[in-house]
Amino acid sequence: MSDKQAKLARKNLDKRLSPLRAERILTPSRGWTKAIREALGMTTRQLAERMGVAPSRVSAIEKAETTGAITLKTLRKTAEALDCQLVYAFVPTQPLDDILVEQAERKVRNELAHLNHTMRLENQAVSVEDLEGQKRRIVADYLAHFSRKLWDKE
């Protein structure tokens, strides 16, 4: 994917996800399956019939949902039986561009700290102003070229 395509993809994702970021949807402590089923006045046996499974399976689904051990496939099937739509998304806590800038700054800060330490040991320390200028240039370079190295482990 080219830099321009990646930037456009980020902008489109941010636009679609920003309303969700503002929402803060909290999962019911008993899980969505049980909360919706009970709100509809549906018994475990009735949901089991709609899903074509044994009532014990519905209990297992509700328990697995609360522990995080449920699959998306099972959630989809359960949602359909409850006349619901399963919504699955990763919602960034901040705009994607901000995440990139923070990562670039973190990476550059670590790189320059190591370099500055080495230069100080060799009596070639760089001024704070020069370090800041270099930091800004490297961050801008990472962001301009959408470098995959940005996410490499330090």
C-alpha positions as CSV (number, residue, x, y, z in Angstrom):
1,M,0.0,0.0,0.0
2,S,1.4,3.4,-1.0
3,D,1.8,6.2,1.5
4,K,-1.1,8.1,0.0
5,Q,-3.3,5.1,0.1
6,A,-2.4,4.4,3.7
7,K,-3.1,8.0,4.7
8,L,-6.5,7.9,2.9
9,A,-7.3,4.6,4.6
10,R,-6.5,6.1,8.0
11,K,-8.7,9.1,7.3
12,N,-11.6,6.9,6.2
13,L,-11.3,4.6,9.2
14,D,-11.1,7.5,11.6
15,K,-14.2,9.1,10.1
16,R,-16.1,5.9,10.4
17,L,-14.9,5.1,13.9
18,S,-14.9,8.5,15.6
19,P,-18.6,8.3,16.6
20,L,-17.9,5.0,18.3
21,R,-14.8,6.4,20.1
22,A,-17.1,9.1,21.6
23,E,-19.7,6.6,22.7
24,R,-18.0,4.4,25.3
25,I,-20.2,1.3,25.1
26,L,-20.0,-0.8,28.3
27,T,-20.6,-4.5,28.1
28,P,-23.2,-5.7,30.7
29,S,-21.5,-7.6,33.5
30,R,-23.7,-10.6,32.7
31,G,-22.9,-10.4,28.9
32,W,-24.9,-9.2,26.0
33,T,-26.6,-12.6,25.4
34,K,-28.1,-12.8,28.8
35,A,-29.0,-9.1,29.0
36,I,-30.8,-9.1,25.6
37,R,-32.4,-12.5,26.2
38,E,-33.8,-11.4,29.6
39,A,-34.8,-8.0,28.3
40,L,-36.9,-9.8,25.6
41,G,-38.4,-12.1,28.3
42,M,-36.9,-15.1,26.5
43,T,-36.0,-18.2,28.5
44,T,-32.8,-20.2,28.0
45,R,-34.9,-23.0,26.5
46,Q,-36.6,-20.6,24.0
47,L,-33.3,-19.2,22.8
48,A,-31.9,-22.7,22.6
49,E,-34.9,-23.7,20.3
50,R,-34.3,-20.7,18.1
51,M,-30.6,-21.6,17.8
52,G,-31.2,-25.3,17.3
53,V,-29.1,-26.3,20.4
54,A,-29.7,-27.8,23.8
55,P,-30.6,-25.4,26.7
56,S,-27.3,-26.3,28.4
57,R,-25.5,-24.9,25.3
58,V,-27.1,-21.5,25.8
59,S,-25.9,-21.5,29.5
60,A,-22.4,-22.4,28.3
61,I,-22.6,-19.6,25.7
62,E,-23.6,-17.0,28.3
63,K,-20.8,-18.2,30.6
64,A,-18.2,-18.2,27.8
65,E,-19.2,-14.7,26.8
66,T,-18.6,-13.3,30.3
67,T,-15.2,-15.0,30.5
68,G,-14.2,-13.9,27.0
69,A,-13.9,-17.5,25.8
70,I,-16.6,-17.3,23.1
71,T,-16.0,-17.3,19.4
72,L,-17.2,-14.7,16.9
73,K,-19.0,-17.5,15.0
74,T,-21.0,-18.3,18.2
75,L,-21.7,-14.7,18.9
76,R,-23.0,-14.2,15.3
77,K,-25.3,-17.2,15.6
78,T,-26.6,-16.1,19.0
79,A,-27.2,-12.5,17.8
80,E,-29.2,-13.8,14.9
81,A,-31.3,-15.9,17.2
82,L,-32.0,-12.8,19.3
83,D,-32.9,-10.7,16.2
84,C,-29.8,-8.7,16.8
85,Q,-26.8,-7.6,14.7
86,L,-23.3,-8.5,16.0
87,V,-21.1,-5.4,15.8
88,Y,-17.3,-6.1,15.9
89,A,-14.8,-3.4,15.7
90,F,-11.5,-2.2,17.0
91,V,-12.1,1.4,18.1
92,P,-8.9,3.4,18.5
93,T,-8.8,5.5,21.7
94,Q,-7.6,8.5,19.7
95,P,-7.3,9.4,16.0
96,L,-5.0,7.1,14.1
97,D,-2.8,9.9,13.0
98,D,-2.2,10.8,16.6
99,I,-1.2,7.2,17.4
100,L,1.3,7.3,14.6
101,V,2.8,10.6,15.8
102,E,3.1,9.3,19.3
103,Q,4.8,6.1,18.1
104,A,7.2,8.0,15.9
105,E,8.1,10.3,18.7
106,R,8.6,7.4,21.1
107,K,10.8,5.6,18.6
108,V,12.9,8.6,17.8
109,R,13.3,9.5,21.5
110,N,14.6,6.0,22.2
111,E,16.9,6.1,19.1
112,L,18.3,9.5,20.0
113,A,18.8,8.7,23.6
114,H,21.0,5.8,22.7
115,L,22.9,7.8,20.1
116,N,23.3,10.8,22.5
117,H,24.6,8.5,25.2
118,T,27.2,7.0,22.9
119,M,28.3,10.5,21.7
120,R,28.6,11.7,25.3
121,L,30.8,8.8,26.1
122,E,33.0,9.8,23.2
123,N,33.0,13.5,24.3
124,Q,30.9,14.5,21.3
125,A,27.7,15.5,23.0
126,V,25.1,17.4,21.0
127,S,23.2,20.4,22.3
128,V,19.6,20.1,23.4
129,E,18.5,22.4,20.5
130,D,20.3,20.2,18.0
131,L,18.8,17.1,19.5
132,E,15.3,18.5,19.3
133,G,15.8,19.6,15.7
134,Q,17.0,16.2,14.8
135,K,14.1,14.6,16.6
136,R,11.6,16.7,14.6
137,R,13.3,15.9,11.3
138,I,13.3,12.1,12.0
139,V,9.7,12.1,13.2
140,A,8.6,13.9,10.1
141,D,10.6,11.4,8.0
142,Y,8.9,8.5,9.6
143,L,5.5,10.0,9.1
144,A,6.1,11.2,5.6
145,H,7.2,7.8,4.4
146,F,4.9,5.8,6.6
147,S,7.8,3.5,7.5
148,R,7.0,0.0,8.6
149,K,10.1,0.3,10.8
150,L,8.0,2.6,13.0
151,W,6.5,-0.5,14.7
152,D,9.7,-2.6,15.0
153,K,10.6,-3.5,18.5
154,E,13.3,-1.3,20.1
